[in-house]
């Protein structure tokens, strides 16, 4: 049986819906979790045979009307609809070999000008291309050349840094899926997902859910080895011209974390100036 990313996504989403979620009767004991193919086809107004072909990858690039019908049948939110639309129309591979990525000096100057905000920029392969000193002071896994996503699941010190590691990872993977949509065949992206799938049961479980979230921002709780507890706000933004990812962390003004976070910034500045080792 063949498969496609669209087929995998459709299968995962119907597996997470119960008949009562979509106004159907469960009909007693069921042999499969979630909705049956025939039920999704009925809700979408398409034939069961056509839906089966979509799941098996034997019919690709469905029309806008079919995508909209499937989105309604599977109760997808706006992020899910956007993701389905992307994977249903996979981009053609680039016609020339990609060049080495750089963040550019203007980006480094920008984030260096934020002494009280930790910031780093990731490339399309999720490797850090640029970081300011406060980001590196938070963890070496935010330094240029590092891959924070890999460290989040595979590095023990990252699990110790995040006081609520489960919540952090539960947000990270749906955002990764949205950012990686259409780029899964990129060698760096494919290698990273394979390594995480094989090396982390937590990642594998979350990845197989096929959850999608376009925005990833909010609060995070850290336990830093130098300054202790830090409750910070973070935001991840895709830079439109480069598709690079800008990640920032800051302490809310007047919060209990403001003083220790600024102290960490001062320590980082002193270390950079050679005043402390």
Phi, psi and omega in degrees: 000132178282172177205157175221169176298323177297316179298318178299318181293314179301317181296317181293318183290319179291332178291342181259002177256140174261153180307320182292340177294335184242017176081021178251157174274140182292332178071031178081212185291136183240146183278341181234151174284147177077204182274149173281159177303317183298326181289319177296317180300317180297314181296327181275349180074031177236167182284149175302326180295318180292318179298319178300319179297324179295315180294326183272359178078014180270354176220114185242168181056062177293163182288167176302322182294320179292318178299316179297320180293318178294320179298319178293318181296324183266005176057044180284143173276184184300321180295319179294321179295315179298319180294315179300318180298322181292312184284341177283344179230070183301139181290151176290147179296150181300147184280346179223160182295137180292147177270165180298138182275142171222154180278334181093143184296329181293327178291317178298318179297321180299307185286334175293337179278006177248077186293339181254008178234123174284133183210141172213161182237129178256146174278183183293340175268007176074015172272140180291126180261331180205147179208148174268171189293331179290325176297316180292329177291331176295313178195144177296343180285357173257006182280156177306135182095342179279165177235092184304323181298316178296316181296325182303326183257337189245343183263121181301325182290335176288325177294327177284328182294318182271116182294329177241074184298322180299316180294320180298312182291327180295333177274327187293317187290316176299325177291319176303316182297322179290320181290323183280349183304127181086352181240013185296339179273353174300130186304320180293315181294314180299318181294320180295314181296321178296315181297318180290321179298320181280331188261347184224117177295323179299312179298314183301317180297314181291320181296322182288346176286336180062030173287148183228135175218119184286326181251142175224103180205161179146211183256147175221147184246119183245157174233091188276138184295338181263322187240002175082214186291135176226120173257107188242160171260138179231158177212141177239124184233132175275122178283119192297324185287329186247346188066013174284160184248121176263125181240130180230151174226135175212158177264138178295135178302133179082357180279161178300339182274349184298312183295310179295329179290319177292327176295320177297321178297319179294319177298320180295320179294319179295320179294320180295327180278356179082012181283334176225159180247000000 
